[in-house]
Amino acid sequence: MSSQFPSLKSAGWSFLTGSVLVLIPYSLLVARFKYPEVLRKPAGEILASFHAGGPDLILLWLAFALCGIPLLYGYYRIGTVLKSEFPFAGFATVAGLAGGFAQIIGLLRWVFVVPVLAETWNSGSEPVRIAAETGFLLQHQAGGVLLGEFIGQTATIFWLISFSVILFQARVIPVWVMVWGLLSGVIYFLAQAELLSTVIPEFPVWGPAGLIGSTLWLLWMVLLGFRLIRKQQPG
């Protein structure tokens, strides 16, 4: 990295720690809750599966939401350092922080909203179950699809693409890492079509885009963390 910038080791550790931590509850949710495929199942099936998971599943969702917090510090730190030389970094940092908070809030509905609906569905009569399923669909589209996925992920993708270019211009990363980030962002953005398909069923969707894009993004964050930790001079 250019010597004109102070050390970004703390940001590197935040990116590395946050990315690795996120993978742990994510992997457990894939195994235990069939996430993310379960998100597009019928409401009754989701509520039944969630209730069967018990308190452990609620705590797993809590961990998933909170493990991304270190990334927020990384966004803030790297944006603060680079915005004096690259003013657009300040705007991109705000977008990244907003996207991170939106995703965390969206995930926390599985901790504080869905358990109530799942318990109501499990112990209720047929009319009560229908009401619980309707309530679930409303909060799922608003808090999940709109806030957590569309707004949260789109803002995160904007941060990823922006900082792939900014970090290359600042000589923090080589060109191949920039290209990796740009490609990850484009593929991840293609996954937003799946969100539109929840209201326009015939909207064209590339199924693997979400998994490929999010995985490439997390690996890029891990790589960035390593580079910032190893290449920086203490400052």
LUMFILO-847047 format. One record per atom (N, C-alpha, C, O): x, y, z; residue in three letters. Coordinates in steps of 0.2 Angstrom, whole numbers, padded with zeros to 4 digits, always signed. Layout:
XYZALA
...
***
This chain:
+0004-0006+0000MET
+0000+0000+0000MET
+0004+0006+0000MET
+0010+0006+0003MET
+0002+0012-0003SER
+0005+0018-0003SER
+0007+0020+0004SER
+0002+0020+0008SER
+0013+0023+0005SER
+0015+0025+0012SER
+0011+0032+0014SER
+0011+0034+0020SER
+0007+0035+0009GLN
+0004+0041+0011GLN
-0002+0039+0016GLN
-0005+0044+0019GLN
-0005+0033+0016PHE
-0010+0031+0020PHE
-0008+0028+0027PHE
-0003+0024+0027PHE
-0011+0029+0032PRO
-0010+0026+0038PRO
-0012+0018+0038PRO
-0015+0016+0033PRO
-0010+0015+0043SER
-0011+0007+0043SER
-0018+0006+0043SER
-0022+0009+0047SER
-0020+0001+0040LEU
-0027-0002+0039LEU
-0027-0009+0042LEU
-0032-0013+0041LEU
-0022-0011+0047LYS
-0022-0017+0050LYS
-0029-0019+0053LYS
-0031-0024+0053LYS
-0031-0014+0057SER
-0037-0015+0061SER
-0043-0016+0056SER
-0048-0021+0058SER
-0044-0013+0051ALA
-0049-0015+0046ALA
-0048-0022+0043ALA
-0053-0025+0042ALA
-0042-0023+0042GLY
-0040-0030+0039GLY
-0043-0036+0044GLY
-0046-0040+0042GLY
-0041-0035+0050TRP
-0043-0039+0055TRP
-0051-0040+0056TRP
-0054-0045+0057TRP
-0054-0034+0055SER
-0062-0034+0055SER
-0065-0037+0049SER
-0069-0041+0050SER
-0062-0036+0043PHE
-0064-0040+0037PHE
-0063-0047+0038PHE
-0067-0051+0036PHE
-0057-0049+0040LEU
-0056-0056+0041LEU
-0060-0060+0046LEU
-0063-0065+0045LEU
-0060-0057+0052THR
-0064-0059+0058THR
-0072-0060+0056THR
-0075-0065+0057THR
-0074-0054+0053GLY
-0081-0054+0052GLY
-0083-0059+0046GLY
-0088-0063+0047GLY
-0079-0060+0041SER
-0081-0064+0036SER
-0081-0072+0038SER
-0085-0076+0036SER
-0076-0073+0042VAL
-0075-0080+0045VAL
-0081-0082+0050VAL
-0084-0087+0049VAL
-0082-0077+0054LEU
-0088-0078+0059LEU
-0095-0079+0055LEU
-0098-0083+0057LEU
-0096-0075+0050VAL
-0102-0076+0047VAL
-0103-0083+0044VAL
-0109-0085+0043VAL
-0098-0086+0041LEU
-0098-0092+0038LEU
-0100-0098+0043LEU
-0103-0103+0041LEU
-0099-0097+0049ILE
-0100-0102+0054ILE
-0108-0103+0055ILE
-0110-0108+0054ILE
-0112-0098+0057PRO
-0119-0098+0058PRO
-0122-0100+0051PRO
-0127-0103+0051PRO
-0120-0097+0046TYR
-0122-0098+0039TYR
-0122-0105+0037TYR
-0127-0108+0035TYR
-0117-0108+0039SER
-0116-0116+0037SER
-0121-0120+0041SER
-0124-0125+0039SER
-0121-0118+0048LEU
-0126-0121+0052LEU
-0133-0121+0050LEU
-0137-0125+0051LEU
-0135-0115+0048LEU
-0142-0114+0045LEU
-0143-0118+0039LEU
-0149-0120+0038LEU
-0138-0118+0035VAL
-0139-0122+0029VAL
-0140-0130+0031VAL
-0145-0133+0028VAL
-0137-0132+0036ALA
-0138-0139+0038ALA
-0144-0140+0042ALA
-0147-0145+0041ALA
-0146-0136+0046ARG
-0151-0137+0051ARG
-0158-0134+0048ARG
-0163-0137+0050ARG
-0158-0129+0044PHE
-0164-0125+0042PHE
-0165-0125+0035PHE
-0170-0122+0032PHE
-0160-0128+0031LYS
-0161-0128+0024LYS
-0161-0121+0021LYS
-0164-0120+0016LYS
-0157-0117+0024TYR
-0156-0110+0022TYR
-0151-0109+0016TYR
-0146-0113+0016TYR
-0153-0105+0011PRO
-0158-0100+0010PRO
-0164-0103+0006PRO
-0169-0099+0005PRO
-0164-0109+0004GLU
-0169-0112+0000GLU
-0176-0112+0004GLU
-0181-0111+0001GLU
-0176-0112+0010VAL
-0182-0113+0014VAL
-0186-0106+0014VAL
-0192-0106+0015VAL
-0182-0100+0012LEU
-0185-0094+0012LEU
-0191-0093+0007LEU
-0195-0089+0008LEU
-0191-0097+0002ARG
-0196-0097-0003ARG
-0201-0103-0003ARG
-0205-0104-0007ARG
-0201-0106+0003LYS
-0206-0111+0004LYS
-0213-0108+0006LYS
-0213-0102+0008LYS
-0218-0112+0006PRO
-0224-0109+0009PRO
-0224-0107+0016PRO
-0220-0110+0020PRO
-0227-0102+0018ALA
-0227-0099+0025ALA
-0228-0104+0030ALA
-0224-0105+0035ALA
-0233-0109+0030GLY
-0234-0114+0035GLY
-0228-0119+0035GLY
-0227-0121+0041GLY
-0225-0120+0030GLU
-0219-0125+0030GLU
-0214-0122+0034GLU
-0210-0125+0038GLU
-0212-0115+0032ILE
-0207-0112+0036ILE
-0208-0111+0043ILE
-0204-0112+0047ILE
-0214-0109+0045LEU
-0216-0109+0052LEU
-0215-0115+0056LEU
-0213-0115+0061LEU
-0217-0121+0053ALA
-0217-0127+0056ALA
-0210-0129+0057ALA
-0208-0132+0062ALA
-0205-0128+0052SER
-0198-0130+0052SER
-0195-0125+0057SER
-0191-0128+0061SER
-0197-0119+0058PHE
-0194-0115+0063PHE
-0196-0117+0070PHE
-0191-0117+0074PHE
-0202-0118+0071HIS
-0204-0120+0078HIS
-0201-0127+0080HIS
-0199-0127+0086HIS
-0200-0131+0075ALA
-0196-0137+0077ALA
-0189-0136+0079ALA
-0186-0140+0082ALA
-0186-0131+0076GLY
-0179-0129+0078GLY
-0178-0127+0085GLY
-0172-0128+0088GLY
-0183-0125+0089GLY
-0183-0123+0096GLY
-0178-0117+0097GLY
-0176-0113+0092GLY
-0177-0116+0103PRO
-0172-0110+0105PRO
-0166-0110+0102PRO
-0163-0105+0101PRO
-0163-0116+0101ASP
-0156-0116+0097ASP
-0156-0113+0091ASP
-0151-0109+0089ASP
-0162-0114+0087LEU
-0162-0110+0080LEU
-0163-0103+0081LEU
-0160-0099+0077LEU
-0166-0101+0086ILE
-0167-0093+0087ILE
-0160-0090+0089ILE
-0158-0085+0086ILE
-0156-0094+0093LEU
-0149-0091+0095LEU
-0145-0092+0089LEU
-0140-0087+0088LEU
-0146-0096+0084LEU
-0142-0097+0078LEU
-0143-0091+0074LEU
-0138-0088+0071LEU
-0149-0089+0073TRP
-0151-0083+0069TRP
-0148-0077+0072TRP
-0146-0072+0069TRP
-0148-0076+0079LEU
-0145-0071+0083LEU
-0138-0070+0081LEU
-0135-0065+0080LEU
-0134-0076+0081ALA
-0127-0076+0080ALA
-0126-0074+0073ALA
-0121-0070+0071ALA
-0130-0076+0068PHE
-0129-0074+0061PHE
-0130-0067+0060PHE
-0126-0064+0056PHE
-0134-0064+0064ALA
-0135-0057+0063ALA
-0129-0053+0066ALA
-0127-0048+0063ALA
-0127-0055+0072LEU
-0122-0051+0075LEU
-0115-0052+0073LEU
-0110-0048+0074LEU
-0114-0058+0070CYS
-0107-0059+0067CYS
-0104-0055+0062CYS
-0098-0054+0061CYS
-0109-0051+0059GLY
-0107-0047+0053GLY
-0105-0040+0056GLY
-0103-0036+0052GLY
-0106-0039+0063ILE
-0104-0032+0065ILE
-0097-0030+0064ILE
-0096-0024+0063ILE
-0092-0035+0065PRO
-0085-0033+0064PRO
-0084-0030+0057PRO
-0080-0025+0056PRO
-0088-0032+0052LEU
-0087-0029+0045LEU
-0089-0022+0045LEU
-0086-0018+0041LEU
-0094-0020+0049LEU
-0096-0013+0049LEU
-0090-0008+0051LEU
-0089-0003+0048LEU
-0086-0010+0056TYR
-0080-0007+0058TYR
-0075-0006+0052TYR
-0072-0001+0051TYR
-0074-0012+0049GLY
-0070-0012+0043GLY
-0072-0007+0038GLY
-0068-0003+0035GLY
-0079-0007+0036TYR
-0081-0002+0032TYR
-0079+0005+0034TYR
-0077+0009+0030TYR
-0081+0007+0040TYR
-0079+0013+0043TYR
-0072+0015+0043TYR
-0070+0021+0041TYR
-0068+0011+0045ARG
-0061+0012+0045ARG
-0057+0013+0039ARG
-0054+0018+0038ARG
-0059+0009+0034ILE
-0056+0010+0027ILE
-0058+0016+0024ILE
-0055+0019+0020ILE
-0065+0017+0025GLY
-0068+0023+0022GLY
-0065+0030+0025GLY
-0064+0034+0021GLY
-0064+0030+0031THR
-0061+0036+0034THR
-0054+0037+0032THR
-0052+0043+0031THR
-0050+0032+0031VAL
-0043+0033+0029VAL
-0043+0035+0022VAL
-0039+0040+0020VAL
-0047+0033+0017LEU
-0046+0034+0010LEU
-0050+0040+0008LEU
-0049+0042+0002LEU
-0055+0042+0011LYS
-0060+0047+0009LYS
-0056+0054+0008LYS
-0058+0058+0003LYS
-0050+0055+0011SER
-0047+0062+0010SER
-0044+0062+0003SER
-0044+0067+0000SER
-0041+0056+0001GLU
-0038+0056-0006GLU
-0044+0054-0011GLU
-0043+0056-0017GLU
-0049+0050-0009PHE
-0054+0048-0014PHE
-0061+0050-0011PHE
-0064+0046-0007PHE
-0063+0056-0012PRO
-0069+0058-0009PRO
-0075+0053-0010PRO
-0080+0053-0005PRO
-0076+0050-0015PHE
-0081+0045-0016PHE
-0081+0040-0011PHE
-0087+0037-0010PHE
-0076+0038-0008ALA
-0075+0033-0003ALA
-0080+0035+0003ALA
-0083+0030+0006ALA
-0081+0041+0004GLY
-0085+0043+0010GLY
-0092+0041+0008GLY
-0096+0038+0013GLY
-0095+0042+0002PHE
-0102+0041+0000PHE
-0102+0033+0000PHE
-0107+0030+0002PHE
-0098+0029-0003ALA
-0098+0022-0003ALA
-0098+0019+0004ALA
-0101+0014+0005ALA
-0094+0022+0009THR
-0094+0020+0015THR
-0101+0020+0019THR
-0103+0016+0022THR
-0104+0026+0018VAL
-0111+0027+0020VAL
-0116+0021+0018VAL
-0120+0018+0021VAL
-0115+0020+0011ALA
-0119+0015+0008ALA
-0118+0008+0011ALA
-0122+0004+0012ALA
-0111+0006+0012GLY
-0109+0000+0015GLY
-0112-0001+0022GLY
-0114-0006+0024GLY
-0111+0004+0026LEU
-0114+0004+0033LEU
-0122+0003+0033LEU
-0124-0001+0037LEU
-0125+0007+0029ALA
-0132+0007+0028ALA
-0134+0000+0026ALA
-0139-0003+0029ALA
-0131-0003+0021GLY
-0132-0010+0019GLY
-0131-0015+0025GLY
-0135-0020+0025GLY
-0126-0014+0028GLY
-0124-0019+0034GLY
-0130-0019+0039GLY
-0132-0024+0042GLY
-0132-0013+0041PHE
-0137-0012+0046PHE
-0143-0015+0044PHE
-0147-0018+0048PHE
-0145-0014+0037ALA
-0151-0016+0035ALA
-0151-0024+0035ALA
-0157-0027+0036ALA
-0146-0027+0033GLN
-0146-0034+0033GLN
-0146-0037+0040GLN
-0150-0042+0042GLN
-0143-0033+0045ILE
-0143-0036+0052ILE
-0150-0035+0055ILE
-0153-0040+0058ILE
-0154-0029+0053ILE
-0161-0029+0056ILE
-0165-0034+0052ILE
-0169-0037+0056ILE
-0164-0035+0046GLY
-0168-0040+0043GLY
-0167-0047+0046GLY
-0172-0051+0046GLY
-0161-0049+0048LEU
-0160-0055+0051LEU
-0163-0056+0058LEU
-0165-0061+0060LEU
-0163-0050+0061LEU
-0165-0050+0068LEU
-0173-0052+0069LEU
-0175-0053+0074LEU
-0176-0051+0063ARG
-0184-0053+0063ARG
-0184-0060+0065ARG
-0190-0062+0068ARG
-0179-0064+0063TRP
-0180-0071+0065TRP
-0179-0073+0072TRP
-0180-0078+0075TRP
-0176-0068+0076VAL
-0175-0068+0083VAL
-0181-0065+0087VAL
-0183-0068+0092VAL
-0184-0060+0085PHE
-0189-0056+0089PHE
-0196-0056+0086PHE
-0201-0055+0089PHE
-0197-0058+0079VAL
-0204-0058+0076VAL
-0206-0065+0074VAL
-0212-0067+0076VAL
-0202-0069+0071VAL
-0204-0075+0068VAL
-0205-0080+0074VAL
-0210-0084+0073VAL
-0202-0080+0079PRO
-0203-0085+0085PRO
-0210-0084+0087PRO
-0214-0089+0089PRO
-0213-0078+0088VAL
-0220-0077+0090VAL
-0225-0080+0085VAL
-0230-0083+0087VAL
-0224-0079+0079LEU
-0228-0081+0073LEU
-0228-0089+0073LEU
-0233-0092+0072LEU
-0222-0092+0074ALA
-0221-0099+0074ALA
-0225-0102+0079ALA
-0228-0107+0079ALA
-0224-0099+0085GLU
-0228-0102+0091GLU
-0235-0102+0090GLU
-0239-0106+0092GLU
-0238-0096+0088THR
-0245-0095+0087THR
-0247-0100+0082THR
-0253-0103+0082THR
-0243-0101+0076TRP
-0245-0106+0071TRP
-0246-0113+0074TRP
-0250-0116+0072TRP
-0241-0115+0078ASN
-0240-0121+0080ASN
-0246-0123+0085ASN
-0248-0129+0085ASN
-0248-0118+0089SER
-0253-0120+0094SER
-0260-0117+0092SER
-0265-0118+0096SER
-0261-0115+0086GLY
-0268-0112+0085GLY
-0272-0116+0081GLY
-0270-0121+0078GLY
-0278-0114+0080SER
-0283-0117+0076SER
-0282-0115+0069SER
-0277-0112+0067SER
-0286-0118+0064GLU
-0285-0117+0057GLU
-0285-0109+0055GLU
-0281-0107+0052GLU
-0290-0106+0058PRO
-0291-0099+0056PRO
-0285-0095+0059PRO
-0282-0090+0056PRO
-0282-0097+0065VAL
-0277-0094+0068VAL
-0270-0095+0064VAL
-0266-0091+0063VAL
-0270-0101+0062ARG
-0264-0103+0057ARG
-0264-0099+0051ARG
-0258-0096+0049ARG
-0270-0098+0048ILE
-0270-0093+0042ILE
-0268-0086+0044ILE
-0264-0083+0040ILE
-0270-0084+0049ALA
-0268-0077+0051ALA
-0261-0076+0053ALA
-0257-0072+0051ALA
-0258-0082+0056ALA
-0251-0082+0057ALA
-0247-0082+0051ALA
-0241-0079+0050ALA
-0249-0086+0046GLU
-0246-0086+0039GLU
-0246-0080+0036GLU
-0241-0078+0032GLU
-0252-0076+0036THR
-0252-0070+0033THR
-0247-0065+0036THR
-0244-0061+0033THR
-0247-0065+0043GLY
-0243-0060+0046GLY
-0235-0062+0044GLY
-0231-0057+0044GLY
-0234-0068+0044PHE
-0227-0070+0042PHE
-0225-0068+0035PHE
-0220-0065+0034PHE
-0230-0068+0030LEU
-0228-0066+0023LEU
-0227-0059+0023LEU
-0223-0056+0019LEU
-0231-0055+0027LEU
-0230-0048+0027LEU
-0224-0046+0030LEU
-0220-0042+0027LEU
-0222-0048+0035GLN
-0215-0047+0038GLN
-0209-0049+0034GLN
-0204-0046+0034GLN
-0211-0055+0031HIS
-0205-0058+0027HIS
-0204-0054+0021HIS
-0198-0053+0019HIS
-0209-0051+0017GLN
-0208-0047+0012GLN
-0205-0040+0013GLN
-0201-0038+0010GLN
-0208-0038+0019ALA
-0205-0031+0021ALA
-0198-0031+0024ALA
-0194-0027+0022ALA
-0198-0035+0029GLY
-0191-0035+0033GLY
-0186-0040+0030GLY
-0180-0038+0031GLY
-0188-0045+0026GLY
-0183-0049+0023GLY
-0182-0047+0016GLY
-0176-0045+0014GLY
-0187-0048+0011VAL
-0185-0047+0004VAL
-0184-0039+0003VAL
-0179-0038-0001VAL
-0188-0035+0006LEU
-0186-0028+0004LEU
-0180-0025+0008LEU
-0176-0022+0005LEU
-0181-0025+0015LEU
-0175-0022+0019LEU
-0169-0026+0019LEU
-0164-0023+0017LEU
-0169-0032+0021GLY
-0163-0036+0022GLY
-0160-0038+0016GLY
-0154-0037+0015GLY
-0164-0040+0011GLU
-0161-0043+0005GLU
-0160-0038-0001GLU
-0154-0037-0003GLU
-0165-0034-0003PHE
-0164-0030-0008PHE
-0160-0023-0006PHE
-0155-0022-0009PHE
-0163-0020-0001ILE
-0159-0014+0001ILE
-0152-0016+0004ILE
-0147-0013+0002ILE
-0152-0020+0009GLY
-0146-0022+0012GLY
-0141-0025+0007GLY
-0135-0023+0007GLY
-0143-0030+0003GLN
-0138-0033-0002GLN
-0136-0028-0007GLN
-0130-0028-0009GLN
-0141-0024-0010THR
-0139-0019-0015THR
-0134-0014-0013THR
-0129-0012-0017THR
-0135-0011-0007ALA
-0130-0007-0004ALA
-0123-0010-0003ALA
-0118-0007-0004ALA
-0123-0016-0001THR
-0117-0020+0000THR
-0113-0021-0006THR
-0107-0020-0007THR
-0117-0022-0011ILE
-0114-0023-0018ILE
-0111-0017-0021ILE
-0106-0017-0024ILE
-0115-0011-0019PHE
-0112-0005-0021PHE
-0106-0003-0018PHE
-0101-0001-0021PHE
-0105-0005-0012TRP
-0099-0004-0008TRP
-0093-0008-0011TRP
-0088-0006-0012TRP
-0095-0015-0012LEU
-0090-0019-0015LEU
-0087-0017-0021LEU
-0081-0017-0022LEU
-0091-0015-0026ILE
-0089-0013-0033ILE
-0085-0006-0032ILE
-0080-0005-0035ILE
-0088-0002-0028SER
-0084+0005-0027SER
-0077+0004-0024SER
-0073+0007-0027SER
-0077+0000-0019PHE
-0070-0001-0015PHE
-0066-0005-0019PHE
-0060-0005-0018PHE
-0068-0009-0024SER
-0064-0013-0028SER
-0060-0009-0032SER
-0054-0010-0033SER
-0063-0003-0035VAL
-0060+0002-0039VAL
-0055+0006-0035VAL
-0050+0008-0036VAL
-0058+0009-0029ILE
-0054+0013-0025ILE
-0048+0010-0022ILE
-0043+0014-0022ILE
-0049+0004-0020LEU
-0043+0001-0017LEU
-0037+0000-0022LEU
-0031+0000-0021LEU
-0039-0002-0028PHE
-0035-0003-0034PHE
-0031+0004-0035PHE
-0025+0004-0036PHE
-0035+0009-0036GLN
-0032+0016-0037GLN
-0028+0018-0031GLN
-0023+0022-0033GLN
-0029+0016-0025ALA
-0025+0018-0019ALA
-0019+0013-0019ALA
-0015+0014-0014ALA
-0018+0008-0023ARG
-0013+0003-0023ARG
-0013-0001-0017ARG
-0007-0003-0015ARG
-0019-0002-0015VAL
-0020-0007-0009VAL
-0020-0014-0012VAL
-0018-0019-0008VAL
-0023-0015-0017ILE
-0024-0022-0020ILE
-0022-0022-0028ILE
-0022-0016-0031ILE
-0020-0027-0030PRO
-0018-0028-0037PRO
-0024-0028-0042PRO
-0030-0029-0039PRO
-0023-0028-0048VAL
-0028-0028-0053VAL
-0033-0034-0052VAL
-0039-0034-0053VAL
-0030-0040-0051TRP
-0034-0046-0051TRP
-0038-0047-0045TRP
-0044-0049-0046TRP
-0037-0043-0040VAL
-0041-0043-0034VAL
-0047-0038-0036VAL
-0053-0039-0034VAL
-0045-0033-0039MET
-0051-0028-0041MET
-0056-0032-0046MET
-0062-0031-0045MET
-0053-0035-0050VAL
-0057-0039-0055VAL
-0062-0044-0051VAL
-0068-0045-0053VAL
-0059-0048-0047TRP
-0062-0052-0042TRP
-0068-0049-0039TRP
-0074-0051-0039TRP
-0067-0043-0036GLY
-0072-0039-0033GLY
-0078-0037-0037GLY
-0083-0038-0036GLY
-0076-0034-0043LEU
-0081-0032-0048LEU
-0085-0038-0050LEU
-0091-0037-0051LEU
-0082-0044-0052LEU
-0085-0049-0054LEU
-0090-0052-0049LEU
-0096-0054-0050LEU
-0088-0052-0043SER
-0092-0054-0037SER
-0098-0050-0037SER
-0104-0052-0036SER
-0097-0043-0037GLY
-0103-0038-0037GLY
-0108-0039-0042GLY
-0114-0039-0041GLY
-0105-0040-0048VAL
-0110-0041-0054VAL
-0114-0048-0053VAL
-0120-0047-0054VAL
-0111-0053-0051ILE
-0115-0059-0050ILE
-0119-0059-0044ILE
-0125-0061-0045ILE
-0117-0056-0039TYR
-0122-0055-0033TYR
-0128-0050-0035TYR
-0133-0052-0032TYR
-0126-0045-0039PHE
-0132-0041-0041PHE
-0137-0045-0045PHE
-0143-0044-0045PHE
-0135-0050-0049LEU
-0140-0054-0053LEU
-0144-0058-0049LEU
-0150-0059-0051LEU
-0142-0059-0043ALA
-0147-0063-0038ALA
-0153-0059-0036ALA
-0158-0061-0034ALA
-0152-0052-0037GLN
-0158-0048-0035GLN
-0164-0049-0039GLN
-0170-0048-0038GLN
-0163-0052-0045ALA
-0169-0054-0049ALA
-0173-0059-0046ALA
-0179-0060-0047ALA
-0170-0064-0042GLU
-0174-0068-0038GLU
-0179-0065-0033GLU
-0184-0068-0032GLU
-0177-0059-0031LEU
-0182-0055-0026LEU
-0188-0053-0030LEU
-0193-0053-0028LEU
-0187-0050-0036LEU
-0192-0048-0040LEU
-0197-0054-0042LEU
-0203-0053-0043LEU
-0194-0060-0043SER
-0198-0066-0044SER
-0203-0067-0039SER
-0208-0071-0040SER
-0202-0065-0033THR
-0207-0066-0027THR
-0214-0062-0029THR
-0219-0064-0026THR
-0213-0057-0033VAL
-0219-0053-0035VAL
-0221-0054-0042VAL
-0227-0052-0044VAL
-0216-0055-0046ILE
-0217-0057-0053ILE
-0214-0064-0055ILE
-0209-0064-0057ILE
-0218-0069-0054PRO
-0216-0076-0054PRO
-0212-0077-0061PRO
-0208-0082-0061PRO
-0214-0074-0066GLU
-0211-0076-0073GLU
-0205-0072-0074GLU
-0202-0073-0079GLU
-0202-0068-0069PHE
-0196-0064-0070PHE
-0190-0069-0071PHE
-0190-0073-0067PHE
-0186-0068-0076PRO
-0180-0073-0077PRO
-0175-0072-0071PRO
-0174-0067-0068PRO
-0173-0078-0069VAL
-0169-0079-0063VAL
-0163-0084-0065VAL
-0165-0089-0068VAL
-0157-0082-0062TRP
-0152-0087-0063TRP
-0151-0089-0056TRP
-0148-0086-0051TRP
-0153-0095-0054GLY
-0153-0098-0048GLY
-0147-0098-0044GLY
-0147-0096-0038GLY
-0141-0100-0047PRO
-0135-0100-0043PRO
-0132-0093-0041PRO
-0127-0093-0037PRO
-0135-0088-0044ALA
-0132-0081-0043ALA
-0131-0079-0036ALA
-0125-0076-0034ALA
-0135-0080-0032GLY
-0135-0078-0025GLY
-0129-0082-0021GLY
-0125-0079-0018GLY
-0129-0089-0022LEU
-0124-0093-0018LEU
-0117-0091-0021LEU
-0112-0090-0017LEU
-0116-0090-0028ILE
-0110-0089-0031ILE
-0108-0082-0029ILE
-0102-0081-0027ILE
-0112-0077-0030GLY
-0110-0070-0028GLY
-0108-0069-0021GLY
-0103-0066-0020GLY
-0113-0071-0016SER
-0111-0070-0009SER
-0105-0074-0007SER
-0101-0071-0003SER
-0104-0080-0010THR
-0098-0084-0008THR
-0091-0080-0010THR
-0086-0079-0007THR
-0092-0078-0017LEU
-0086-0074-0019LEU
-0085-0068-0016LEU
-0079-0066-0014LEU
-0090-0064-0013TRP
-0089-0058-0009TRP
-0086-0060-0003TRP
-0081-0056-0001TRP
-0088-0065+0001LEU
-0085-0067+0007LEU
-0078-0068+0006LEU
-0073-0067+0010LEU
-0076-0072+0001LEU
-0069-0074+0000LEU
-0065-0068-0002LEU
-0059-0068+0000LEU
-0068-0063-0005TRP
-0064-0057-0007TRP
-0063-0053-0001TRP
-0058-0050+0000TRP
-0068-0053+0004MET
-0067-0050+0010MET
-0061-0053+0014MET
-0057-0050+0018MET
-0061-0060+0014VAL
-0056-0063+0018VAL
-0049-0061+0015VAL
-0044-0060+0019VAL
-0049-0062+0008LEU
-0042-0060+0005LEU
-0040-0053+0006LEU
-0034-0052+0008LEU
-0045-0048+0006LEU
-0043-0041+0008LEU
-0041-0041+0015LEU
-0036-0037+0016LEU
-0044-0044+0019GLY
-0042-0044+0026GLY
-0035-0046+0027GLY
-0031-0043+0030GLY
-0033-0052+0024PHE
-0026-0054+0024PHE
-0021-0049+0021PHE
-0016-0048+0024PHE
-0023-0046+0016ARG
-0018-0042+0012ARG
-0017-0035+0017ARG
-0011-0033+0017ARG
-0022-0033+0020LEU
-0022-0027+0024LEU
-0017-0029+0030LEU
-0014-0025+0033LEU
-0018-0035+0033ILE
-0014-0037+0039ILE
-0007-0038+0037ILE
-0003-0036+0041ILE
-0006-0041+0032ARG
+0001-0043+0030ARG
+0005-0038+0027ARG
+0011-0037+0028ARG
+0002-0033+0023LYS
+0005-0028+0019LYS
+0006-0022+0023LYS
+0011-0017+0021LYS
+0003-0020+0028GLN
+0003-0014+0031GLN
+0009-0013+0036GLN
+0011-0018+0039GLN
+0012-0007+0036GLN
+0017-0006+0041GLN
+0013-0003+0047GLN
+0008+0001+0047GLN
+0015-0005+0053PRO
+0011-0003+0059PRO
+0011+0005+0059PRO
+0016+0008+0058PRO
+0005+0008+0061GLY
+0004+0015+0061GLY
+0000+0017+0066GLY
-0001+0023+0067GLY
***
